[in-house]
Amino acid sequence: MINQKFTVKQFLIITLLVSIWINISEVFRYFVLVRPRVKAFFAGRTGIADINLGIFSIWGFWDTLLTGIVVLVFWLYARSYGNNPKSVFISGFIVWAAVFVIFWVATANMGLSNWGINLITLPLSLLEMIVGTWLASKLYATNKRTN
């Protein structure tokens, strides 16, 4: 069972550690798979999918916020149902559906990307969330042993 008491220090440390994975995964997926397809979708338009310091700052904030949500949802779920693979999958899946599915379906629906990009982004982002949640699970388990 996970600690019943929520501690901000533990949450922040786990969030920062898991955010390393989330940031690496997001950057890889974007630059290798998403960006080329978005540029092709908007062929001939300038300024599409350009990267600068401001974008990286927003992206870093987004990834950290996403990681915090994953870690918090996992903690809440594991508090009730235990730190186990089922808790990892369900909490990772909930965050994935609430964030990535809504975002990518809405983006395609508004004509801001093609529907085919969802065949790449959705499975990879699900993997990202499950691995991130698994890391949080392991970090909470390690922290429990050291307390």
C-alpha positions in Angstrom: 0.0 0.0 0.0 1.2 3.5 -0.7 1.7 6.1 2.0 -1.7 7.3 3.2 -0.4 10.8 3.9 0.4 13.0 0.8 3.7 14.7 1.2 4.5 17.6 -1.0 8.3 17.0 -0.9 7.9 13.4 -2.0 5.4 14.4 -4.7 7.8 17.1 -6.1 10.8 14.8 -6.1 8.9 12.0 -7.9 7.4 14.5 -10.3 10.8 15.9 -11.2 12.4 12.5 -11.7 9.5 11.2 -13.8 9.5 14.4 -15.8 12.9 13.4 -17.2 11.2 10.5 -19.0 8.2 12.5 -20.1 10.3 15.3 -21.5 12.6 12.8 -23.4 9.5 11.0 -24.8 7.7 14.1 -25.8 10.7 15.6 -27.6 11.5 12.4 -29.4 8.0 11.9 -30.6 7.6 15.5 -31.7 10.8 15.9 -33.6 11.0 12.5 -35.1 7.4 11.7 -35.9 5.0 14.6 -35.4 6.8 17.7 -36.6 7.6 16.3 -40.1 4.0 15.3 -40.6 2.6 18.6 -39.3 4.9 20.5 -41.7 3.8 18.3 -44.6 0.1 18.8 -43.7 0.6 22.6 -43.8 3.0 22.4 -46.8 3.9 25.9 -48.1 3.0 27.8 -45.0 5.7 29.4 -43.0 6.0 29.5 -39.2 4.3 26.1 -38.8 5.9 23.9 -36.1 8.8 26.3 -35.6 10.8 26.0 -32.4 12.2 28.8 -30.3 13.1 29.5 -26.7 9.5 30.6 -25.9 8.1 27.4 -27.3 10.6 25.3 -25.3 9.6 27.2 -22.1 5.9 26.4 -22.7 6.7 22.9 -23.6 8.7 22.4 -20.4 5.9 23.8 -18.4 3.4 21.5 -20.2 5.5 18.4 -19.6 6.0 19.2 -15.9 2.3 19.8 -15.5 1.5 16.6 -17.3 4.0 14.7 -15.1 2.5 16.2 -12.0 -1.0 15.0 -13.0 0.3 11.5 -13.8 2.0 11.3 -10.4 -1.0 12.6 -8.5 -3.5 10.4 -10.3 -1.3 7.4 -9.7 -0.9 8.3 -6.0 -4.7 8.7 -5.6 -5.4 5.4 -7.3 -2.7 3.5 -5.6 -3.7 4.8 -2.2 -7.1 3.1 -2.7 -6.1 0.0 -4.7 -2.4 -0.5 -3.9 0.8 0.0 -5.8 0.4 -2.7 -8.4 0.5 -3.1 -12.2 -3.3 -2.7 -12.4 -3.0 0.7 -10.7 -0.2 1.7 -13.0 -2.2 0.8 -16.1 -5.5 2.3 -15.0 -4.1 5.6 -13.7 -1.8 6.0 -16.8 -4.7 5.2 -19.1 -7.0 7.8 -17.4 -4.5 10.6 -17.8 -3.7 9.5 -21.4 -7.4 9.5 -22.3 -8.1 12.8 -20.6 -5.1 14.6 -22.1 -3.8 13.0 -25.3 -7.0 11.5 -26.8 -8.9 14.7 -26.3 -6.1 16.9 -27.6 -5.3 14.9 -30.7 -8.9 14.1 -31.7 -9.8 17.8 -31.2 -6.8 18.9 -33.2 -7.7 16.6 -36.1 -11.4 17.5 -35.8 -10.6 21.2 -36.2 -8.5 20.5 -39.3 -5.2 21.3 -37.5 -3.7 17.9 -38.4 -4.8 14.9 -40.3 -6.5 12.0 -38.7 -3.6 9.6 -39.6 -1.3 11.3 -37.2 -3.4 9.8 -34.4 -2.2 6.4 -35.4 1.3 7.5 -34.3 0.7 9.9 -31.5 -1.9 8.0 -29.5 -0.2 4.7 -29.1 3.2 6.3 -28.4 1.7 8.8 -25.9 -0.1 5.8 -24.2 3.2 4.1 -23.8 4.7 7.3 -22.5 2.0 7.6 -19.8 2.2 3.9 -18.8 6.1 4.1 -18.5 5.8 7.4 -16.6 3.2 5.9 -14.2 5.4 2.8 -13.8 8.3 5.0 -12.9 6.2 6.8 -10.3 5.1 3.5 -8.9 8.7 2.3 -8.5 9.8 5.7 -6.9 6.9 5.6 -4.4 7.8 2.0 -3.6 11.5 2.9 -3.1 10.5 5.9 -1.0 8.3 3.8 1.2 11.2 1.5 2.0 13.4 4.4 3.0 10.8 6.1 5.3 
